Amino acid sequence: MKTLYFDLIGGISGDMTVASLLDLGVSFDLLKRELKKISVRGYTLKNSRAQRGHVSAAMFGVVIDHPKNYSYLSIVKMIRASRLSGAVKANILKVYEALATAERKVHGHTHGDLDFKQLGDIDSIIDIAATCIALEKIGVNNIFYSVMPVNKAIAPATLELIKEKKVYFTTLLYENITPTGAAILSALGKQMDTSFKNIFLMQRCGYGAGCADPVEVSNVLRAVILKPAACAMETDEAVVIETNIDDMNPQFFEDLFEKLFEAGALDVFIENVIMKKTRPGFLLTILSNTENLGKISELVFNQTTSIGLRFHTALRLKLERRIEYIVHRGSRVRVKLAKLPSGGLKVAPEYEDCKLLAKKADVAISKIYNELKQKAELKWRSQV
């Protein structure tokens, strides 16, 4: 399975999305055969190329021979009755559910069915279905997309679909993000942000052209296939929160640690420091996700004598890890396995589980730990 990244250079629409996937190598003939599994007739598909700025891009079009409009519920019924795969059906319905939710919100509909206007036309149905078919043929299981450029002629449903998304505004007047394009991203993808630090290898890319051809921007959607780099490491971003404390009973830190971890802290530790006027004190350091910064800061102010905090973000490089279970001396114990860049594994039995088992067996915790480590290494020897 693959990761796909949509770079919204000129925006996104249904036909641009299909075109970009065709440019990645999806067979046009295969797409036509798969679309015949839906009981929609009266259209012809077009596959061509266009120059947008300095970029040669694929173009996809649906020529309507006999216009027809479908309501939301009739589209749902038609997709469910089609001979498409279960995964493709599910993705098409996710996109239409996103569209229906946005349409109900902006137009004030309260009933179950919707007159979709242009979104219920044959070309919109084909664009959405063709996108989901192409994604399955490529083998995509993760979709990410860039910050969105927003022009001035945006439909109300589009604005509803891109709420809470990162955007920047342009001065162009044509519609560069359509409800169909926004619904595809909203239903099937996730926007990239600064917390996303995974390392990928870029494999190949395709370009889908929009109908407009402005001089200010190459009106294309770029689709890129990404492959995780085989480095057995992950990167992310954490907030480092610090405060110096010299007027608090050290016994109270135990309770503070428990509360901080309950609040979502990634790690908590204390160092001895010499403060001004050579007073001995403590440096309290907490690692946190960005979203927990406010909650953890409030907890520190309420539970300690601190009246000020410092914080900054830091990149972290982490080994891939997972938790496995192993039965030892009649108990089920957790073991952490971390994959090394060389291909081996680091094995670490869970301390709390070792402590409980040592108490139960009335033996030294070091004995239990070593027994578990040896047993785990033998069990997963092929990965060590």
Secondary structure by P-SEA (a helix, b strand, c coil): cbbbbbcccccccaaaaaaaaaaacccaaaaaaaaaccccccbbbbbbcccccccbbbbbbbbbcbbbbbcaaaaaaaaaaccccaaaaaaaaaaaaaaaaaaaaaaccccccccccccccaaaaaaaaaaaaaaaaacccbbbbcbbbbcccccaaaaaaaccccccccccccccccaaaaaaaaccbbbbccccbbbbbbccbbbbbccccccccccbbbbbbbbccccccccbbbbbbbbbbccccccaaaaaaaaaaaacccccbbbbbbcccbbbbbbbbbbbcccaaaaaaaaaaacccccbbbbbbbbbbbcbbbbbbbbcccbbbbbbbbbccccbbbbbccaaaaaaaaaaacccaaaaaaaaaaaaaaaacccc
